[in-house]
Amino acid sequence: MGRGLRVVLIAVVAFVLVAAGGVAWFQRQVNPPGAAGSPISVTIPPGASSSAIAAILDDKGVIKSARVFKLYLKLHPTNGLEAGAYTLRARESFGSVIDKLQSGPETTFDRLTIPEGYTLKQIAAKVGQLPGRSAEAFLAAAVSGTIRSEFQPANVNNLEGLIFPDTYFVESKDTEAVILKRMVDQFDTIATEEGLAKGSLGHTPYETLTIASLVESEGKVAKDRPKIARVIENRLKAGMMLQIDATVIYARGGVRRPGGRVLFSDLKTQSPYNTYVVKGLPPTPISATGRAALRATLNPADGKWLYYVKFQTDGTHQFSETLAQHNAAAADAKRRGVNP
């Protein structure tokens, strides 16, 4: 046998061995040796792609390789994998996992969406609409101090503003306290990602969050939020009252008049939350703050504005540096029926 032929033969044998080893490794991923491990709770959210499902199973330890699982799904197409809560096992075969995910969940869950700008009472009311849940029990847990945010001062038990507005999937076994903790944990995660821990412009993280809740409640257009944050900073620095309508509405129990109007008589409401009668920030946030408002507060726009007024029907505000400019803008908006 010639030298060249021997080299080719060795290469072929090596390729076959490597290929065989690869197939064996693949099969061990698909059908892990030994008995399946301990039970693992897994929740597949609605609309999750095969890639997302593979990542969840990998993260939970049900499978060892999301990439191999995705490849297996391509080789063995399914009719769709169902969202829901499952009990799977470590080292469970791919075939068994897929059978369970095709059959549907053992536990169904309800979809709960909390919009930005909701107060704690409004959030409690949404929770109370879920089967078997109580708004009163949720609210009691939220002011008890038993569930806390890492951004919550030691002397504050109220979780107002410390719940993240998002869509949550609630299992039938979840109590009001479990739902609340999930919302607070989500807030802590997002707030940490956005850098709330460092505060803003000399404010503590909690003060910064309070400002962000004002920005959330007042700003209806994304481009306005950093400017509203700057107006609040400028007025605080100048020793001016904030005079924010959203705080008046909150002081009145969150009751909005038709069209969201605030009457002159409302401005006299005696409450530590009414920034028309009390200088400085409210004692707590006034609403659930989304990521955009939080980011705007941590990164306010540059400007000398001290005033703003709703100027367009889409909620866009006009910002002014002087009271004369503000009064002119307010008169213009009123003339056009934008801000009656």
Secondary structure, DSSP 8 states (H G I E B T S, - for coil): --HHHHHHHHHHHHHHHHHHHHHHHHHHHHS-SS---SEEEEEE-TT--HHHHHHHHHHHTS-S-HHHHHHHHHHS--S----EEEEEETT--HHHHHHHHHH--SB-EEEEE--TT--HHHHHHHHHTSTT--HHHHHHHHTSSSS--TTS-TT----TT-S---EEEEETT--HHHHHHHHHHHHHHHHHHHTGGG-STT--HHHHHHHHHHHHHH--SGGGHHHHHHHHHHHHHHT-----HHHHHHHTTS---GGG---TTGGG---TT-TTTS-S--SS--S---HHHHHHHHS-------EEEE-STTS-EEEESSHHHHHHHHHHHHHTTS--
